[in-house]
């Protein structure tokens, strides 16, 4: 049993270190975050003498974002393209780090529960009390 406890403690320490690395990664993020995705499209402007009438289409960059079930797209001027692209990239990085933190928190809690159960000493030795059962999560859902 001591070997199992040691293994669980090591796993918990490793998960805690990774958790701290993810938090540091979040704190390193600088600059604004921009929610959405960048896209490009080519179009014809309609002027008969324009180059697009000969097949050389105009390229546009746009930001697409869904809020409350509705998707909006806005044109990004060329002067703002790099700033918006870096803001969108920072937002995606933040989402990935948050997702990783959620997984790590669940893992840390699971390991902590296993460790605490493995450390419980049955008492009295001749007729020990049963271990407490796991409670359901608040809100009626099952724990994951």
N, C-alpha and C positions, 0 to 999 in steps of 0.2 A: 504494500500500500504506500510505503514511503517513496518508492520510485515513481508511482503514479502522481503523487502530490508534487514531487519535484518537476515532473514533466508538465503538469498543469501550471505550476508557478512560472516555469520557463516560457510556456506559451503565452501566459498572461503578460509577462514582461515584454515579450516580443511584440505582441499586439499593442501594448501601451506605447512602445517606442515608435511603431508605425503610425499610431494615432497622433503622437506628438509631431512627427514629420509632416503629416497631412495638415495639421494646424499651422505649423510654420510655413508651409507652402501657401496656405490661404492668406496668412499675414504678409507674405511677400508681394501679393498682388497690389499693384499701384495703378492708379488711373480709373476712369469711369468704366462701368460695365454697360454694355448695350445688349438688350434682349432682342433676339431675332436671328435671322440667317441672311447672309448676303447672296445675291444672285445676279446673273448677267442675262441680258436678252438683247437681241438685235432686231431693229425695226426700220421701217421706211417712214420718212417724214412727210412725203406727199408732194414735195416741190418737184415739178417736172424736170428742172435743170440740175438737180442735186445729184451727187455721186451715188446716192442710194437708189436712184431710178435705174442706174446701170448695174445694180446688184451689190454694190459696196455698202452694206447696211450700217446704220448707226448703232453703236454698242452703248447700252445703258446699264448702270449698276443700281440695284435697288435693295432695300432692306425689307424683309418680310417678317411679320410678327403676328402671332395669334394671341388675342386677349379676349376673355369671356366668350370663346367659341367663334370669334370673328377674326379673319385674317385680313391684315392691312399690309399694303406695300407702299413704300415711299421711295421716290427717286433720290439717289445719293449723288450730289455734284462731284465732279472729279477732284476738286480741292479737299473734300471731306472723306474721300474713299479710304485713305490709309488710316485716318483716325477712327472711322467707324469700324473698319476691319479689325483693328487691334482691340477695340472695345468689345466686339462680338467674340473674338478669340478669348479675351479675359473672362467674359461671361461663361463661355463653354468650359474653360479651365475651372472656374468656381463651381459649376454644376458637378463636374467630375469629382472634385475634391469633396464636396458635400456628400455625394453618393458613397464615396469611399469611407468617409467618416461614419455614415450611418451603418455600413456593413461592419466596420471595425467596432463600433459601440455594441452592436448585437453580439459579435464574437466575444468581446471582452466580458459582457454580462453572462454569456453562456459558460465561458471558462470559469468565471468567478463563482457561479452557481455550482458547477461540477467540483471545484476546489473546496467550497464550503461543505458540500455533501460528503466529500471524501475525508474531511477532517472531523466530521461528527463522530463522537464516541458514544456507542450505544450504552444506555444506562437505564436501569440497573442491569448488570451483566447477565444475571440469570433469567430475567424477563424484561428485555429492553422495551422502552416506549417506541412506537413506530415513528419514522421520520415524517415530518409534515409533507403533505402533498403540495404539488405546485398549484398556485392559484391562477385563475384565469385572468387575462389582462383586463384592465378597466375598459368599459365601452362594449363589453359583450363579445369581443372578438377573441380568437384564440391566439396565444403568443406564437411568434415565429422565430 
